[in-house]
Amino acid sequence: MNPRLLTPGRAAIIGIPILGFFSTPFWTFAQEPTLWFGLPAVLVWIAILVVLTVVSIQIVESLYLRNGGREADLAEKERLETRQIQLLRMERIAAEEEEGIR
């Protein structure tokens, strides 16, 4: 099984704060001078959306890791490290052959 980071459900989770950011100019509190907790309403709204973005990213990551993402990431890391080692070895052999060492 090859877990995918972006699935429709996870995209929906991430899409909630994105829609909030893009819809901000159309809300009435953003068009009038309104205060929430002594601060401009838009500032509080954006702060809430930033926190919601962080929480949604954490949810998506935990769902990905729970569904086998950790193992897939480790396998990919090992595969890339092995490939990089092979490339370095081939470059070294080629350089040694050019210099006449081999």
C-alpha positions in Angstrom: 0.0 0.0 0.0 1.3 3.4 -1.0 -0.2 6.1 1.2 -1.0 9.4 -0.4 -0.5 12.7 1.5 -3.2 14.6 -0.4 -6.6 12.8 -0.5 -10.0 14.4 -1.0 -10.7 14.3 2.8 -7.4 15.8 3.7 -7.7 18.5 1.0 -11.1 19.4 2.5 -9.5 19.8 5.9 -6.8 22.1 4.5 -9.4 23.9 2.4 -11.4 25.3 5.3 -8.9 27.9 6.5 -8.0 28.7 2.9 -11.6 29.5 2.1 -11.7 31.6 5.3 -8.7 33.6 4.1 -10.1 34.2 0.6 -13.6 35.0 1.9 -12.4 37.6 4.5 -12.9 40.7 2.3 -16.6 39.8 1.8 -17.5 39.5 5.4 -19.3 42.6 6.9 -16.9 42.9 9.9 -14.1 43.3 7.4 -15.8 46.2 5.7 -16.7 48.2 8.8 -14.5 49.4 11.7 -15.5 46.7 14.2 -13.6 45.7 17.3 -13.3 42.3 18.9 -11.5 42.0 22.2 -10.3 45.5 21.7 -8.6 44.7 18.4 -9.7 45.2 14.8 -12.0 42.3 13.9 -10.0 41.5 10.8 -6.9 41.1 12.8 -8.6 38.7 15.2 -10.2 36.8 12.3 -6.8 36.3 10.6 -5.2 35.2 13.8 -8.0 32.6 14.3 -7.4 31.4 10.7 -3.7 31.1 11.2 -4.3 28.9 14.3 -6.9 26.9 12.3 -4.3 26.5 9.5 -1.7 25.1 11.9 -4.3 22.7 13.5 -5.5 21.5 10.1 -1.9 20.8 8.9 -1.3 18.9 12.1 -4.4 16.8 11.6 -3.5 16.0 8.0 0.0 15.0 9.0 -1.2 12.8 11.8 -3.7 11.1 9.5 -1.0 10.5 6.9 1.4 9.1 9.4 -1.3 6.9 10.9 -2.2 5.4 7.5 1.4 4.2 6.8 3.1 7.5 5.8 5.9 7.0 8.3 6.9 3.7 6.7 6.6 5.1 3.2 8.7 8.2 4.1 11.4 5.9 5.7 11.5 3.7 2.6 11.8 6.7 0.3 14.6 8.1 2.4 16.5 4.9 2.4 16.0 4.5 -1.4 17.2 8.1 -2.0 20.2 7.6 0.3 21.1 4.4 -1.5 20.8 6.1 -4.9 22.9 9.0 -3.7 25.6 6.7 -2.4 25.7 4.8 -5.7 26.0 8.1 -7.7 28.8 9.3 -5.5 30.6 6.0 -5.9 30.2 6.1 -9.7 31.5 9.7 -9.7 34.5 8.7 -7.6 35.3 5.8 -9.9 35.1 8.0 -13.0 37.3 10.6 -11.4 39.9 7.9 -10.4 39.8 6.4 -13.9 40.5 9.9 -15.4 43.5 10.4 -13.1 44.8 6.9 -13.9 44.5 5.7 -10.3 42.3 2.7 -11.3 
